[in-house]
Amino acid sequence: MQRRKGASYEREIVNILRETIAPEIRRNLSQSRDSGADILWGDYVFECKRRHKLTFVKWFQQAKDACLPTQKPIVICREDEGENLVILRLVDFLKLIGDKNV
Protein backbone atom coordinates (compact mmCIF):
# COMPACT_ATOMS: atom_id res chain seq x y z
CA MET A 1 0.00 0.00 0.00
CA GLN A 2 2.81 2.46 0.86
CA ARG A 3 4.57 1.77 -2.43
CA ARG A 4 1.34 2.39 -4.33
CA LYS A 5 0.73 5.60 -2.37
CA GLY A 6 4.28 6.78 -3.15
CA ALA A 7 4.00 5.99 -6.86
CA SER A 8 0.66 7.77 -7.02
CA TYR A 9 2.15 10.88 -5.40
CA GLU A 10 5.14 10.80 -7.79
CA ARG A 11 2.73 10.69 -10.76
CA GLU A 12 0.76 13.58 -9.28
CA ILE A 13 3.93 15.69 -8.94
CA VAL A 14 5.17 14.76 -12.43
CA ASN A 15 1.84 15.90 -13.87
CA ILE A 16 2.07 19.24 -12.02
CA LEU A 17 5.68 19.76 -13.16
CA ARG A 18 4.80 18.83 -16.76
CA GLU A 19 1.95 21.32 -16.86
CA THR A 20 3.91 24.18 -15.30
CA ILE A 21 7.61 23.69 -16.14
CA ALA A 22 8.52 21.15 -18.80
CA PRO A 23 6.41 18.53 -20.60
CA GLU A 24 9.40 16.17 -20.90
CA ILE A 25 9.68 15.53 -17.13
CA ARG A 26 9.35 11.84 -16.28
CA ARG A 27 9.50 9.58 -13.25
CA ASN A 28 12.68 7.58 -12.71
CA LEU A 29 11.16 4.11 -12.95
CA SER A 30 14.45 2.36 -12.10
CA GLN A 31 14.73 4.13 -8.73
CA SER A 32 13.76 1.11 -6.62
CA ARG A 33 16.33 -1.10 -8.26
CA ASP A 34 19.10 1.52 -8.60
CA SER A 35 18.52 3.60 -5.42
CA GLY A 36 18.08 6.77 -7.46
CA ALA A 37 15.84 9.77 -7.14
CA ASP A 38 12.12 9.76 -7.93
CA ILE A 39 12.34 12.41 -10.67
CA LEU A 40 15.37 13.67 -12.58
CA TRP A 41 15.24 16.86 -14.65
CA GLY A 42 18.42 18.52 -15.85
CA ASP A 43 20.47 19.53 -12.81
CA TYR A 44 17.59 18.82 -10.42
CA VAL A 45 17.00 15.65 -8.42
CA PHE A 46 13.55 15.33 -6.85
CA GLU A 47 12.49 13.09 -3.98
CA CYS A 48 8.71 12.95 -3.58
CA LYS A 49 7.27 11.92 -0.23
CA ARG A 50 3.70 11.75 0.97
CA ARG A 51 3.37 10.67 4.56
CA HIS A 52 1.14 10.96 7.58
CA LYS A 53 3.89 12.90 9.36
CA LEU A 54 6.77 14.66 7.61
CA THR A 55 10.42 13.90 8.42
CA PHE A 56 12.07 15.82 5.61
CA VAL A 57 15.65 16.11 6.94
CA LYS A 58 16.16 12.39 6.29
CA TRP A 59 14.52 12.75 2.87
CA PHE A 60 16.73 15.70 1.94
CA GLN A 61 19.81 13.60 2.73
CA GLN A 62 18.39 10.87 0.51
CA ALA A 63 18.03 13.40 -2.34
CA LYS A 64 21.59 14.68 -1.75
CA ASP A 65 22.94 11.13 -1.83
CA ALA A 66 21.30 10.58 -5.24
CA CYS A 67 22.92 13.70 -6.74
CA LEU A 68 25.92 13.94 -8.99
CA PRO A 69 28.24 16.88 -8.09
CA THR A 70 26.49 19.22 -10.56
CA GLN A 71 22.94 18.35 -9.48
CA LYS A 72 20.72 20.08 -6.94
CA PRO A 73 18.60 18.09 -4.45
CA ILE A 74 14.94 18.95 -3.98
CA VAL A 75 12.33 17.27 -1.78
CA ILE A 76 8.66 17.64 -2.61
CA CYS A 77 6.44 16.38 0.19
CA ARG A 78 2.93 16.51 1.56
CA GLU A 79 1.28 15.31 4.70
CA ASP A 80 -1.92 13.39 4.14
CA GLU A 81 -4.64 15.98 3.56
CA GLY A 82 -1.95 18.71 3.56
CA GLU A 83 -0.46 20.94 0.89
CA ASN A 84 2.61 20.29 -1.25
CA LEU A 85 5.89 21.68 0.09
CA VAL A 86 9.24 22.11 -1.65
CA ILE A 87 12.47 21.81 0.34
CA LEU A 88 15.79 22.86 -1.15
CA ARG A 89 19.04 24.44 -0.02
CA LEU A 90 18.98 28.22 0.39
CA VAL A 91 21.91 28.62 -2.02
CA ASP A 92 20.00 26.73 -4.72
CA PHE A 93 16.84 28.73 -4.03
CA LEU A 94 18.73 32.02 -4.36
CA LYS A 95 20.22 30.93 -7.69
CA LEU A 96 16.78 29.89 -8.89
CA ILE A 97 15.22 33.20 -7.89
CA GLY A 98 18.17 35.10 -9.34
CA ASP A 99 17.63 33.34 -12.67
CA LYS A 100 14.07 34.63 -12.73
CA ASN A 101 15.07 38.24 -11.91
CA VAL A 102 12.21 38.61 -9.44
Secondary structure, DSSP 8 states (H G I E B T S, - for coil): -HHHHHHHHHHHHHHHHHHHT-TT-EE-TTHHHHT--SEEETTEEEEEEEESS--HHHHHHHHHHT--TT-EEEEEEEETTS--EEEE-HHHHHHHHHHHT-
